[in-house]
Amino acid sequence: MYLENHLEKESEEYVELIKYYNSVGRDSEAREVAERGLEKCKDDLTEIFIYLLNDAKKCGDRERYHKLYASAKRRKRADTNRIDAAINME
């Protein structure tokens, strides 16, 4: 896919691709894009963390969930208030 091969540093591109893969039931691809976004994205990471935290919760992976949450709290480009609100709503 063109978009997947040309992801840059802006979070909107990652978030849109994650939403697309998630909507068509391709969860593993959505997870891969989100993880790549954490590494390469130089923009707001909040939505990416929300997706990954909800995915870890859905999969029952407590260790990954706690690692991701700790990472989100350390990142400047992640709004922990929005993350807390989003994961507590689910």
C-alpha positions in Angstrom: 0.0 0.0 0.0 1.4 3.4 -1.0 0.5 5.2 2.2 2.0 2.5 4.4 5.3 2.8 2.5 5.4 6.6 2.7 4.6 7.3 6.4 6.5 10.3 7.6 6.7 12.1 10.9 3.1 13.3 11.2 0.7 11.3 13.5 -2.4 11.9 11.3 -1.1 9.6 8.6 -0.4 6.8 11.2 -3.8 7.3 12.9 -5.7 7.2 9.6 -4.0 4.0 8.5 -4.5 2.4 12.0 -8.2 3.3 11.8 -8.5 1.8 8.3 -6.8 -1.5 9.2 -8.9 -1.7 12.4 -12.1 -1.1 10.5 -11.5 -3.9 8.1 -10.4 -6.4 10.8 -6.7 -6.3 10.1 -5.7 -5.9 13.7 -2.1 -7.2 13.3 -1.4 -4.6 10.5 -2.9 -1.8 12.6 -0.7 -2.8 15.6 2.4 -2.9 13.4 1.6 0.6 12.0 1.0 1.9 15.5 4.3 0.5 16.8 6.1 2.0 13.9 4.4 5.3 14.7 5.8 5.2 18.2 9.3 4.9 16.7 9.2 7.3 13.8 6.5 9.8 14.5 7.7 13.3 15.6 4.2 14.6 16.3 1.5 14.0 18.9 1.5 10.3 19.9 -1.7 10.4 22.0 -4.0 8.6 19.6 -1.3 6.0 18.8 -0.9 5.2 22.5 -4.7 5.0 23.0 -5.0 2.4 20.2 -2.1 0.3 21.5 -3.3 0.4 25.1 -6.8 -0.6 24.1 -5.3 -3.4 21.9 -3.2 -4.7 24.7 -6.3 -4.6 27.0 -8.4 -6.4 24.4 -5.7 -9.1 24.0 -5.3 -9.5 27.8 -1.6 -8.6 27.6 -1.1 -6.9 31.0 2.7 -6.7 30.7 2.6 -4.9 27.3 -0.2 -2.7 28.6 1.9 -1.6 31.6 5.0 -1.0 29.5 3.0 1.1 27.0 1.4 3.1 29.8 4.7 3.8 31.5 6.2 4.8 28.1 3.3 7.2 27.4 3.8 8.9 30.8 7.5 9.5 29.9 6.8 11.0 26.5 6.4 14.7 25.9 4.3 14.2 22.8 1.6 12.2 24.6 -1.3 13.8 26.5 -1.7 11.5 29.5 -4.9 13.2 30.5 -6.5 12.3 27.2 -5.0 8.8 27.4 -6.4 8.3 30.9 -9.8 9.5 29.9 -9.9 7.3 26.8 -8.8 4.1 28.4 -11.0 4.5 31.4 -14.1 5.0 29.2 -13.6 1.6 27.5 
